[in-house]
Amino acid sequence: MPEASEHRTALTDLWRAHMAAPFPPGLRGAERAGIDMVLLDASIAGCVSSWLDRDGSPDTRRLKIADRCVLDLDLDLVLPLLTETEEIAYFRRLRRMAALVSLPEN
């Protein structure tokens, strides 16, 4: 588990990269495994934003959302269904951010 400053730096760096990346056009309005891709993106973005705004202390609701999003991406639901390189990179980054939000900052 990363130390607090490494944790924050990792999440901040991922967030900056995410904010600079366009949403994959082929996934606008799309669902994979019954999961709305735009909503998944927005849910994780809200969790990350809250985590950063609250200095690493998101509320319980945001933690539950982040945990659910990690599961949606991990359990062979979404990531294996993505085929385009940019889609895979975009949602892997989202998965890493959601996982960091879910981890307690030491």
C-alpha positions in Angstrom: 0.0 0.0 0.0 1.5 3.4 -0.9 2.3 6.0 1.7 0.0 9.0 2.1 2.1 11.4 -0.1 2.6 8.6 -2.7 -1.1 7.8 -2.6 -2.1 11.4 -3.2 0.6 11.9 -5.9 -0.5 8.8 -7.7 -4.2 9.8 -7.7 -3.4 13.4 -8.6 -1.3 12.3 -11.6 -3.9 9.9 -12.8 -6.6 12.6 -12.4 -4.6 15.1 -14.4 -4.1 12.5 -17.2 -7.8 11.6 -17.1 -8.9 15.2 -17.3 -6.7 15.7 -20.4 -8.0 12.5 -22.1 -11.2 12.6 -24.2 -13.9 10.2 -23.5 -13.7 7.3 -26.0 -16.2 8.3 -28.7 -17.2 4.7 -29.4 -18.5 4.4 -25.8 -20.7 7.5 -25.8 -24.2 6.3 -25.0 -22.9 2.7 -24.8 -23.4 0.0 -22.2 -21.1 -2.9 -21.6 -22.4 -5.8 -19.4 -25.4 -3.7 -18.7 -23.3 -0.8 -17.3 -23.6 2.6 -18.8 -20.1 3.7 -19.7 -20.7 7.4 -19.3 -22.3 6.9 -15.9 -19.4 4.7 -14.8 -16.9 7.5 -15.8 -18.9 10.2 -14.1 -19.3 8.1 -10.9 -15.6 7.5 -10.6 -14.8 11.1 -11.5 -17.1 12.3 -8.7 -15.4 10.0 -6.2 -12.0 11.2 -7.2 -13.0 14.8 -7.1 -14.5 14.4 -3.7 -11.4 12.5 -2.4 -9.1 15.3 -3.6 -11.4 18.1 -2.3 -11.7 16.4 1.1 -8.0 15.8 1.5 -8.2 12.0 1.1 -11.3 11.6 3.3 -14.3 10.9 1.1 -17.7 10.3 2.6 -19.1 6.8 3.1 -21.4 7.1 0.1 -18.5 8.0 -2.3 -16.4 5.1 -0.9 -19.3 2.7 -1.6 -19.6 4.1 -5.2 -15.9 3.7 -5.8 -15.9 0.1 -4.5 -18.9 -0.8 -6.7 -17.1 0.8 -9.7 -14.0 -1.2 -9.1 -16.1 -4.4 -9.0 -17.9 -3.4 -12.2 -14.5 -3.0 -13.9 -12.8 -6.0 -12.3 -15.2 -8.9 -12.3 -14.9 -9.6 -16.0 -17.8 -7.3 -16.6 -16.5 -4.3 -18.4 -12.7 -4.3 -19.1 -12.7 -7.6 -21.1 -15.5 -6.3 -23.3 -13.5 -3.3 -24.5 -11.6 -3.7 -27.7 -10.1 -0.4 -28.7 -6.7 0.6 -27.2 -7.9 4.0 -26.1 -11.0 2.6 -24.5 -9.0 0.0 -22.6 -6.4 2.7 -21.4 -9.2 5.1 -20.4 -11.1 2.6 -18.3 -7.9 1.0 -16.8 -7.0 4.5 -15.6 -10.5 4.9 -14.1 -10.2 1.6 -12.4 -6.8 2.6 -10.8 -8.3 5.8 -9.6 -11.4 4.1 -8.1 -9.1 1.6 -6.4 -6.9 4.4 -4.9 -10.0 6.2 -3.6 -11.1 3.0 -2.0 -7.8 2.5 -0.2 -7.3 4.3 3.1 -4.6 7.0 2.9 -1.9 6.2 5.4 
